[in-house]
Amino acid sequence: MIPTPTLIFDFDGTVALGTGPVRAYAVAAATGIPAEQRADFLTRVLDEHTDPEALDGYDRVARAARLLGVGEDELSAAYLHSRGVLGGAEAPILAPRGFREFLEQARTHAEIVLVTNAPAAGIDRVLQTLGLAPLFDRVVTQAGKPAGFPAILDELGASPLPERFTAEARDQNASAAAAERGPVLSIGDIWENDLAPIRERGHHTALVGTRRPAEATPDLAAERLESLYPELLAWARGEFIAAH
């Protein structure tokens, strides 16, 4: 028997889906742009996605807005506005298909943790609205990923099992059972923030979405989170699954 494992989920782009929050951020940021340039700005950041170096939609908006003279204080205010309306008509979101049912199964085998760089404002309300609040054992906001992840792992007392995905790991279970906590599998859509620091600590990762930088080496990967439910459940149960 191995110690209790932990599944860590990112929020935006992983648990909270939809373009609403980014659109709300872009519209708010556009107020700092000359009126004659706003329509073109919104088209580029919301429809054309012409910045391949952007980490996600929020980063795409911020990078484009800065080029048009929007300052950091204005961007911060726009972001806080988008969080304040999160989950409402101005910034609708939805959870991945079947996610509630998946969590109900997974939490019988693993601790379920949500880790996000977003402020706490709106998160609890949205989780309640989505029916997910009771299914997370812990919610960490303003996590400061990627730099903040090592401290979070230390606080969790997580102990990596680097060979968990291979048959050879069976021989390691006895010695690993003495650890206070088990291994971690982090699930997110941004390799650099959500997964790379976890990988560096010897834990496992699952990358969701279409963006996969050349340096990304996730153990599991899929365009949609629901495609990974069977493998994530197997991991939580301590089964040994083939990495992607």
N, C-alpha and C positions, 0 to 999 in steps of 0.2 A: 504493500500500500504506500502511495506517495502522499506528501502533504497536499493540502487544499490548494489548487491552482487558482490563478486570477486572470480573468478576461478583462482587459482594459479597452474601452471604446472611446474614440474621438467623438465629438458632437457634430459640428458643422461639416456637411458633406459625407458623413458616415451614418450618424443616427438621425440627424435633421436634414432632410432632402428638400430640394426645390430651389428655384431661383429667386423666390420672394425676398429673402434677407439681403442678398447681394443687390438686387434691384433697389430696395429701399435705401441701401447705403449709397449706391450710385446716384440716385435722385437727390439725396441730401447733399452729397459732395458736389453735385453739379451747381448748387446755388453759389458756389465760390468761383464759378467759371463765367466769363462773359456770355451774355445771353445768346449771342449769335453763334457760339461754339457748343452750346449745350446739347443740341440734338445730335450733332456729329459725335460728340463724346459718348453719349448714352448708346448710340448705335454701335460704336466700336467696342465698348466694354461689355455690353450686354448681348449683342447679337453676332458680332464678327469674330470675337476672341482672337485678336491679331497679335497678342503678346505671348509667344511661346515660353518666355522665361518666367512668367507669373506663376506663383505656387498654386493659387486658386482664384476664385472670382473676386474675393476681397482684395487680394494683392493686385490683381489686374486693374481694378478700379483705382486703387491708391497710386499705382505707378503712373497710370495715364493722367490722373488728376494733378499729380505733382508737376508733370511736364507742362501743364496749363496754368501753373502758378498757385495751385491750392496748397495752403500751408498745413503743417502737422496739427495745429490746433483745430483747424476747420475739419480735417479728416477725422480727428478724434471725436469731435462733436457729431459728425455724420455717422460714425460707427456706433456711438452710444445711442443715437436716434434709432438706428436700425435694430439695435438690441431691445430698445424700449417697445418697439412695435412688433417684435418677434412673435410669430404665431398668429397674428391678427390679419385683418383684411389687407393691410399694407405690405405685410411680409409673411405670407402663408408658408407653412412647411408641412411635411408629412414624414412619417417614419417608414423605413423599408418594409416591404410586404412581409407579413408574418413575423415581424420582429418581436412583438409582445409574446407570442406563443413560444418563439425560440428562447427568449430570456426566461420564461417560466420553466422550461426544461433545463436550461444551462445552469441556473442558480441552484439546482439541487446537487450539482457537482462542483461548482466553482464560485468564487466570489466575483461579483460583477461591479466594475468600477467605471465611472465616466470621468474622463480627464479632458478639460478644454481650456484653451487660452482665453476664452470669452469671460467677461465679468458675470457675476452671479445674477445680475438683473435679467429677469425674463426666463432664466433656465428652469427654475422650479415650476413656474407657471406653465411653461411649455411641456415639461415632462408630465405634469398633471393632466394637461389637455390631451396629450397623446396616450395617456393611460400607462405611462412607463415609470412614473415616480416610485411606486412601491417595489420595483424590480431591480433597482440599483442599490447595492449595499453602501455605496459611497459615491459622492459627487465632488470632484475637485475642480474648482473654477480658478481663473487667473493663474494657470499652472506654469506659465513661462516656458512652454515647450519651444525648442528642444532642451535648452540649458537646465530647465527645472526638473526634467524627468529623472535623473539619477537620485535626487533627494526624495522624490515620490516613491521610487523603488525601495530606497532605504527605509522609508517610513512604513511601507507595506511589509518589510521583512522578507522580500521575495528571494528565493534561492533558485538560480537557473539550473535546468537540466539540459545541457546543450545537445544531448542526443535523443531528446524525447521523440523525435520523428522517426527513429530507426529501431529495428528489432534489438540492437545491442543495448538499448536503454533498459531493457528488462533486467539486466544484471546490475543496474545502478540503483534500482528502486529501494533496496534494503537500506543502503547507507543514506540515501536521500530522505528517507522517512523520518530521520531525526531532526530535519530542518523545521524551523518554526512555521514557515510558509512555503508553499510550492512555487513552481515556475509561473511565468507571466506570458500571455500571448496578447500582444497589442494589435488592435484593428483600427486602421485609419486610412485616409485618402491622400495624405501628404507624407511621402517617405522621409523627407528631411526633418520634419517636426514630430510626427507620430510614431515612426518606426525605427529610424536609424539609431537613436540613443538607446532604444530597447535592445536592438541587435548587438550593439557594442557591449552590453552588459550580459550577453549570453542567453537572452530570452528569445522568444519566437514572435514572428510578425505576420500580419495578413494585410495586404494592400488591396484597397477597393477603389474602383474608378478607372478612368482611361489614361490618366497621367502616370507614366512609369519612367522616371529618369534612368539614364544608363547605369548609374551606380547602385540602383536599387536591387537588393537581393532578398526579397521577402520569402518566407517559407511557404506562404499561401498567397494566391492572388486571384481576383475575379473582378469583372466590371461592376457586378452588383453584389451587395452584401448577402442577399438571400441565397445566392449560389454557393456560399461557403457554410451555410448552417450545418449540413451533415458533418463536415470536417471539423468545425469548431466544437460541435457537441462531442465528437469522438475524442478530440484533444482534451476537453474538459473531463471526460470519463477516464482519461489515462490510457486511451488506446493509442496505438502506434500507427500513424498514418504517413503516407508518402508525401513528401513536400513537392510543391509545384516547381 
